[in-house]
Amino acid sequence: MSVPAQPRNFWVDLLAPTPEQIAAVEAEYGLRLPGRAQLDEIENSSRLKIAGDTLFLSMPAAAPSDALEAAPTPIGFVLSPTVLVTLRYVESHAFDLVRQGLGKEARCFNSASTFATLLEAMVDAGADSLERIAAQLGSISRTVFRPQGGRSARVAAMNRLLRAMLSQVGDAGESLSRSRESLMALQRMSGFTIESWAEWLPHDVEIRLKTVRKDVNSLTDFESHLSGKVQFLLDAILGFINTEQNEIFKVLTIASVVGIPPTFIASMYGMNFQHMPELSWAWGYAYGLSLIAISTIVPIVWFKWRGWW
């Protein structure tokens, strides 16, 4: 089946569109564009639809690493044989690259080829994001398992270090979660397009979409590996935190046990009884101090011998 003639503008990119802009595009191209509420739907049947020869696709946009506190926003694709309309509500580096190279990119000559180029750029962006997360996790791993400085310096700074690492691992886990959601959406979109639109989809675009699906599969496997590493680092950091807390409790326990015997002796000889033989001894004071010293040293030596300190 021949591909319909392409209009002069075969890609309309709407960034945070107003109702007036949406109405103008609908009137010019004879399309019915989905609203923000429709793009936010999470059901697969709502994200992947076909009406006649037009596909309506949507996916969540992966947030940049410095904007994890922002809520995820959707990206919508309305793909027809003559025009591609994209609706998005957040800046996207992948879209910017495709738009900047539109006049130079030989593969962006119609709506289908532009759609494939966008998916390829988004896959590249997803791969770059996973690479950054992998490097971040590697840095965290080296910091946690190979701390610098002596033991005294490590003990003094370990709590702050572990808390910072725990926060970074949490951010990496959140980034991975959003990346996985976007990658799965890309996988479904490419597959749905191939299966539903094969009648008039150009052969070269179909091949590119199949390559996109394969690349996404490999990235999904890599993301699963990174998710396992995040869980491992999370368990390890929590284990180190528990170890540091146990060290603190052990020191406090030893100090309290060591302080009990001398406190008992001092309080015993501090009682105001009339008949206490030691009070009349010439060496009674030295005797009391010696008992206090011995009662302090013996528990310390015993703890050292047991290896508890």
MISE-24606 format. One record per atom (N, C-alpha, C, O): residue in one letter; x, y negated, z. Coordinates in steps of 0.2 Angstrom, whole numbers, plus 5000, padded with zeros to 4 digits. Example, Ala and Ser with C-alpha at 12.3 -4.5 7.8 and 13.67 -1.06 7.14 Angstrom:
// MISE-24606
A506650285039/A506250225039/A506650165039/A507150175042/S506450115035/S506850055036/S506450005039/S506749945040/
***
This chain:
// MISE-24606
M500450065000/M500050005000/M500449945000/M500949935004/S500349894996/S500749834995/S500649795001/S500049785004/V501149755003/V501149705009/V500849645006/V501049615001/P500349615009/P500049555007/P500549495007/P501049495010/A500349455003/A500849395002/A500849355009/A500349345012/Q501449335010/Q501549305017/Q501449225016/Q501649195011/P501149195021/P501049125021/P501749095023/P502249125025/R501749025022/R502348995023/R502648995030/R503249005031/N502148995035/N502249005042/N502049075044/N501449085045/F502549115044/F502349185046/F502449205053/F502249255056/W502649155057/W502749165064/W502549095068/W502849045067/V502049105072/V501849045077/V502049065084/V501749115087/D502449025087/D502649045094/D502348985098/D502548935098/L501949015103/L501548965107/L501848975114/L501749025117/L502148925117/L502448925124/L501948885128/L501848825127/A501648915133/A501148885138/A500648845134/A500648785135/P500348875129/P499848845125/P499248815128/P499048835133/T499048755126/T498448725128/T497848755124/T497948785119/P497248745127/P496648765123/P496548735116/P496348775112/E496748675115/E496748645109/E497248675104/E497048685098/Q497848695106/Q498348725102/Q498048795100/Q498148815094/I497748835105/I497548895103/I496948895098/I496948935093/A496548845099/A495948835094/A496148815087/A495948845082/A496748775087/A496948755080/A497248815077/A497148825071/V497648865080/V497948925077/V497348965075/V497448995070/E496848975079/E496349025077/E495948995071/E495749035067/A495848935071/A495548905065/A495948915058/A495748925053/E496648905059/E497048905053/E497148975050/E497148985044/Y497249025055/Y497349095053/Y496849145053/Y496849195052/G496249115056/G495649165056/G495749215061/G495449275060/L496149205067/L496249255072/L495849235078/L495749175080/R495749285082/R495449275089/R496049295094/R496249345095/L496349235097/L496949245102/L496649265109/L496149235111/P497049305112/P496849325119/P497049265124/P497549235123/G496649265129/G496849215134/G497349245139/G497549295139/R497549195144/R497949215149/R497749275153/R498049325155/A497049275155/A496749325159/A496849395155/A496949445159/Q496749395149/Q496749455145/Q497449485145/Q497549545145/L497949435144/L498649455144/L498849485150/L499349525151/D498549465156/D498749495162/D498549555164/D498649585169/E498049585160/E497749655161/E498349705161/E498849705157/I498249755166/I498849805166/I498649875163/I499049915162/E497949875161/E497749945158/E498149945151/E498149895147/N498350005150/N498650025143/N498150005137/N498349985132/S497550015138/S497050005133/S496949925132/S496749905126/S497149885137/S497049815136/S497749785133/S497649735130/R498249815135/R498849795132/R499049815125/R499349775121/L498749865123/L498849895116/L498149905113/L497849955114/K498049855108/K497349865105/K497449855097/K497949815095/I497049875093/I497049865086/I496349845084/I495849885086/A496249795080/A495549775077/A495649765069/A495949715067/G495449815065/G495549805058/G496249815057/G496549865058/D496649765054/D497349775052/D497749725057/D498349715055/T497449705062/T497849665067/T497949695074/T497449725076/L498549695076/L498749725082/L498749665088/L498949615087/F498449685094/F498549645099/F498949675105/F498749725108/L499549655106/L499949685111/L500149635116/L500249575115/S500349665122/S500549615128/S501049655132/S500949715132/M501449625136/M501949655140/M502149605145/M502049545144/P502349625151/P502649575156/P503349555154/P503749595152/A503449495156/A504049465154/A504549475160/A504349455166/A505149505159/A505649505165/A505849445167/A506149405163/A505849425173/A506049365176/A506849355176/A507149405177/P507149295175/P507849295175/P508049305182/P507649305187/S508749325183/S508949345190/S508949285195/S508849305201/D508849225193/D508849165197/D508149145198/D508049095201/A507649185196/A506949165197/A506549225199/A505949235197/L506849265203/L506449325206/L505849305210/L505349345211/E505849245213/E505349235217/E504649215213/E504149205216/A504749195207/A504249185202/A503849245201/A504049295200/A503149235200/A502749295198/A502849315191/A502949265187/P502849375189/P502949395182/P502349365178/P501749355180/T502549345172/T502149315167/T502049365161/T502549395159/P501549365157/P501449405151/P501649375145/P501749315145/I501849415140/I501949395133/I501449425129/I501449485129/G501149395124/G500649425120/G500849415113/G501249365111/F500749465109/F500849475102/F500249485098/F499949535099/V500049445093/V499549455089/V499849465082/V500049415079/L499849525079/L500249545073/L499749565068/L499349615069/S499749525063/S499349545057/S499849555051/S500449535051/P499549575045/P500049585039/P500349515037/P500849515033/T500049465039/T500249395036/T500549355041/T500949305039/V500449355047/V500649315052/V500749345059/V500449395061/L501249325063/L501349345070/L501249285074/L501649235073/V500849295079/V500749245084/V500949265091/V500749325093/T501449235094/T501649255101/T501449205106/T501449145104/L501149225111/L500949185117/L501349195123/L501349255125/R501649155126/R502049165132/R502049105136/R501849045134/Y502249115142/Y502149065148/Y502749045151/Y502749015157/V503349075149/V503949065152/V504549065146/V504449095141/E505049025147/E505649025143/E505949095142/E505949135147/S506149115136/S506449175135/S507049165130/S507049135125/H507649185133/H508249185129/H508149225122/H508449195117/A507849275122/A507849315116/A507449285111/A507649285105/F506849255113/F506449215108/F506849155105/F506849135100/D507249125110/D507649065108/D508149085102/D508249045097/L508449145103/L508949165099/L508649175092/L508949165087/V508049215092/V507749225086/V507549165082/V507549165076/R507249115086/R506949055083/R507549015080/R507448985074/Q508149015084/Q508748975081/Q508949005075/Q509248975070/G508949075074/G509249105068/G508749125063/G508849165059/L508149095064/L507649115059/L507749105052/L507649145047/G508149045051/G508249025044/G508849065041/G508949075035/K509349085046/K509849125044/K509749205044/K510149235040/E509349225048/E509149295049/E508849325043/E508249305041/A509149365039/A508849395033/A508349445034/A507849455030/R508349465040/R507849515042/R507149485044/R506649525045/C507149425045/C506549385047/C506249355041/C506349295040/F505849395037/F505549365031/F504849375031/F504549345026/N504549405036/N503849415036/N503649425043/N504049435048/S502949435044/S502749445051/S503049505054/S503249505060/A503049565051/A503249625053/A503949625055/A504149655060/S504349605050/S505149595051/S505249555057/S505749565061/T504949495058/T505049455064/T504849485070/T505249485075/F504349525070/F504149565076/F504649615078/F504849615084/A504949645073/A505449695075/A506049665077/A506449685082/T506249605074/T506849565077/T506749545084/T507249545088/L506149525086/L506049505092/L506049555097/L506449555102/L505849615095/L505949675100/L506649695101/L506849715106/E507049695095/E507749705095/E508149655100/E508549675104/A507949595099/A508249545104/A508049555111/A508449545116/M507449575112/M507249585119/M507549645122/M507749655128/V507649695118/V508049755120/V508749735122/V509049765127/D509049695117/D509749675119/D509749635126/D510249645130/A509249595127/A509249555133/A509149605139/A509449595144/G508749655138/G508649705143/G509249735145/G509449755151/A509649755140/A510349785141/A510849745144/A511149765149/D510849675142/D511249635146/D511049625153/D511549625157/S510449625154/S510149625161/S510449685165/S510649675171/L510349745163/L510549805166/L511349805167/L511549825172/E511649775162/E512449775163/E512549725169/E513049745173/R512249665169/R512349625175/R512249655182/R512549645187/I511649695182/I511449725188/I511949775190/I512149785196/A512149815185/A512649865186/A513349835189/A513649865194/A513549785186/A514149745189/A514049725196/A514449725200/Q513449695197/Q513249675204/Q513249725209/Q513549725215/L512949785207/L512949845212/L513649875213/L513849895218/G514049865208/G514749895208/G515149845213/G515549875217/S515049785213/S515349735217/S515149745225/S515549745229/I514449755225/I514249775232/I514549835235/I514749835241/S514549885231/S514849955233/S515549945235/S515749975240/R515949905231/R516649895233/R516749855240/R517149865244/T516249805241/T516249765247/T516049805253/T516349805258/V515549845252/V515349885258/V515749945260/V515849955266/F516049975255/F516450035257/F517150025258/F517550065260/R517349965255/R518149945256/R518149875259/R518449835255/P517949865265/P518049805268/P518749785269/P519149825271/Q518849715269/Q519549685269/Q519649665277/Q519149655280/G520249665278/G520449635285/G520549695290/G520349755289/G520749675296/G520849725301/G520149745305/G519649715303/R520149785309/R519549815313/R519249755316/R518649745316/S519649715320/S519349665324/S519049615320/S518449585321/A519349595314/A519049545309/A518349575306/A517849545305/R518449645305/R517849675302/R517249675307/R516649665305/V517349695313/V516849695318/V516549635319/V515949625319/A516949575319/A516649515320/A516249485314/A515749455315/A516349505308/A515949485302/A515549535299/A515149525294/M515549595302/M515149655298/M514449635298/M514049655293/N514149615304/N513349605304/N513149555298/N512749565295/R513549495298/R513349455292/R513449475286/R513049465281/L514049515285/L514149545278/L513649595276/L513349595270/L513449635281/L512949695279/L512249655278/L511949685273/R512049605281/R511449575280/R511449545273/R510949545269/A512049515271/A512049485264/A512049535259/A511649525254/M512349595260/M512349645255/M511649675255/M511449695249/L511349675260/L510649705260/L510149665256/L509749685252/S510249595257/S509849555253/S510049555245/S509549555241/Q510649565244/Q510849575237/Q510549635234/Q510349635228/V510649695238/V510349755235/V509549745234/V509349775229/G509249715238/G508549705237/G508349665231/G507949685227/D508749615230/D508649575224/D508849615217/D508449615212/A509349655218/A509549705212/A508949755211/A508749765205/G508649775217/G508049825216/G507449795213/G507149825209/E507349725215/E506749695212/E506849685204/E506449685200/S507549665203/S507649655195/S507549715191/S507349715186/L507849775194/L507749835191/L507049855190/L506849875185/S506649835195/S505949855194/S505549815189/S505149845185/R505749755188/R505449715183/R505749735176/R505349735171/S506349745176/S506649775169/S506349835167/S506249845161/R506249885172/R505949945170/R505249935167/R505049965162/E504849885170/E504149875168/E504249845161/E503749865157/S504649805159/S504749775153/S504949825148/S504749825142/L505449865150/L505649915145/L505149975143/L505049995137/M504749985148/M504250035147/M503650005142/M503450035138/A503549935143/A503149905139/A503349905131/A503049915127/L504049885131/L504349885124/L504249955121/L504149965115/Q504350005125/Q504350075122/Q503650095120/Q503550115114/R503150075123/R502450085121/R502250045115/R501950065111/M502449985115/M502349935110/M502649965103/M502249965098/S503249985103/S503550005097/S503250065095/S503150075089/G503050115099/G502750175097/G502050165095/G501850195090/F501650125098/F501050105096/F500950075089/F500550095085/T501450035088/T501449995081/T501650045076/T501350045070/I502050095077/I502250145072/I501650185070/I501550205065/E501350215076/E500850265075/E500150225072/E499850265068/S500050165074/S499350135072/S499450095065/S498950075063/W500050085063/W500050035058/W500550055052/W500750025048/A500550125052/A501050155047/A500850145040/A501250145035/E500150125039/E499950125032/E500250065028/E500450075022/W500350015031/W500649955027/W501249925030/W501549885028/L501449955035/L502149935039/L502749955034/L502750005032/P503149905032/P503649915028/P504149975031/P504249975037/H504450015026/H504850065029/H505450045033/H505550075038/D505749995031/D506349975034/D506149945041/D506549955046/V505549915042/V505349895049/V505149955053/V505349955059/E504850005050/E504650065054/E505350095056/E505350115062/I505850095052/I506450125055/I506750085060/I507050115065/R506750025060/R506949975065/R506649985072/R506849985077/L505949995071/L505550005077/L505750075080/L505650085086/K505850125076/K506050185079/K506750185083/K506850215088/T507150145080/T507750135083/T507750095090/T508050115095/V507250045090/V507050015096/V506850065101/V507050055107/R506450105099/R506150155104/R506650195107/R506650215113/K507150225103/K507750265105/K508150225110/K508350245115/D508250155108/D508750115112/D508350105119/D508750105124/V507750095119/V507350085125/V507350155130/V507450145136/N507350205126/N507450275130/N508050275134/N508150295139/S508650255130/S509250265133/S509350215139/S509650225144/L509050155138/L509050105143/L508650125149/L508850105155/T508150155148/T507650185154/T508050235158/T508050235164/D508450275154/D508850325158/D509350285162/D509550305168/F509650235159/F510250195163/F509850165169/F510150155174/E509250135168/E508950105173/E508750155179/E508850135185/S508650215177/S508450265183/S509150275187/S509050285193/H509650285183/H510350285186/H510450235191/H510650245197/L510350175189/L510450115193/L509950115199/L510150095205/S509350135198/S508850135204/S509150185209/S509050175215/G509350245207/G509650285212/G510250255215/G510350275221/K510650215212/K511250185215/K510950135220/K511250125226/V510450095219/V510150055223/V509950085230/V510050065235/Q509550145229/Q509350185235/Q509950205239/Q509950205245/F510450225235/F511050255239/F511350195243/F511550205249/L511450135240/L511750085243/L511350055249/L511550035254/L510650055248/L510250035253/L510250085259/L510350065265/D510250155258/D510350195264/D511050185267/D511150195273/A511550175263/A512250175266/A512250105270/A512550105276/I512050055268/I512049985272/I511649995278/I511849975283/L511050025278/L510650035284/L511050085289/L511050075295/G511350135286/G511750175290/G512350135294/G512450145300/F512650095290/F513250055293/F512950005298/F513249995304/I512349975297/I512049935302/I511849975308/I512049945314/N511650035308/N511450075313/N512150095317/N512150095323/T512650105313/T513250125317/T513550065321/T513750065326/E513550005318/E513749945321/E513349925327/E513549915333/Q512649945327/Q512249935333/Q512449985338/Q512449965344/N512550045336/N512750095341/N513350075344/N513450095350/E513850045341/E514450025344/E514349975349/E514649975354/I513949925348/I513749875353/I513449905359/I513649895364/F512949955358/F512649985363/F513150025367/F513050035373/K513650055364/K514150095367/K514550055372/K514750075377/V514749995369/V515149955373/V514749925379/V515049925385/L514149915378/L513749885384/L513649945389/L513649935395/T513550005387/T513450065391/T514050075395/T514050085401/I514650075392/I515250085395/I515450035401/I515650045406/A515249975399/A515349915403/A514949925410/A515149905415/S514349945408/S513849945414/S514050005419/S514050005425/V514250065416/V514550125420/V515150105423/V515250125429/V515650075420/V516250055424/V516150005429/V516450005434/G515649965429/G515449915434/G515149935440/G515049905445/I514749995439/I514350025445/I514750045451/I514650015456/P515350085450/P515750105457/P516050045460/P515950045466/P516349995457/P516649945461/P516049895464/P516149875469/T515549895461/T514949855463/T514749885470/T514549855475/F514649955469/F514449995475/F514849985481/F514649975487/I515549985480/I516049985485/I516049915488/I516049905494/A516049865484/A516049795486/A515349775490/A515449745495/S514849805488/S514249785492/S514149825498/S513849805503/M514449885498/M514449925504/M514849885510/M514649885516/Y515449865508/Y515849835513/Y515649755514/Y515949725519/G515249735510/G514949675512/G514349675516/G514049615518/M514149725519/M513549735523/M513749715530/M514349725532/N513349675534/N513449655540/N513249695546/N512849685550/F513649755546/F513549805552/F514049785557/F514549765555/Q513849805563/Q514349785569/Q514849835569/Q515449815570/H514749895568/H515249945568/H515449975562/H515150015559/M516049945559/M516349965552/M517049975554/M517449925554/P517350035554/P518050045556/P518550005552/P519049985554/E518350005545/E518849975541/E518949905542/E519449875540/L518449865545/L518549795547/L519149785552/L519449725552/S519249835556/S519849825561/S520449845559/S520949845562/W520549875553/W521149905550/W521649845548/W521349795545/A522249855549/A522749805547/A522749805539/A522849755536/W522649865536/W522649865529/W521949875526/W521949905520/G521449855530/G520849865527/G520649825521/G520249855517/Y520849765520/Y520749725514/Y521049765508/Y520749765503/A521749785509/A522049815504/A521749875502/A521649895496/Y521449915507/Y521149975506/Y520549965502/Y520350005497/G520149915503/G519549905499/G519649885492/G519349905488/L520149835491/L520349815484/L520649875480/L520449885474/S520949925484/S521249985480/S520650025478/S520650055472/L520150035482/L519550075481/L519250045475/L519050085470/I519149985475/I518849945469/I519249955463/I518949975457/A519849955463/A520249955457/A520250035454/A520250045448/I520350075459/I520250145457/I519650165454/I519550205449/S519050145457/S518450155454/S518250125448/S517850145444/T518650075446/T518650045439/T519050085434/T518850095429/I519650105436/I520150135432/I519950205430/I519950225424/V519650245435/V519450315433/V518950315428/V519050355423/P518450285428/P517950295422/P518250275416/P518050305411/I518650215416/I518950195409/I519350255406/I519350265401/V519850285411/V520250335409/V519850395406/V520050425401/W519250415410/W518850465408/W518550455401/W518550505397/F518250395400/F518050375393/F518550385388/F518350405382/K519150355389/K519650365384/K519850435383/K519950455377/W519850475388/W520050545387/W519450585383/W519650635379/R518850565384/R518350595380/R518250565373/R517850595369/G518650515371/G518650485365/G518050445364/G517850435358/W517750425369/W517150375368/W517250305368/W516850265366/W517950295368/W518050215368/W518750215365/W519050155364/
***
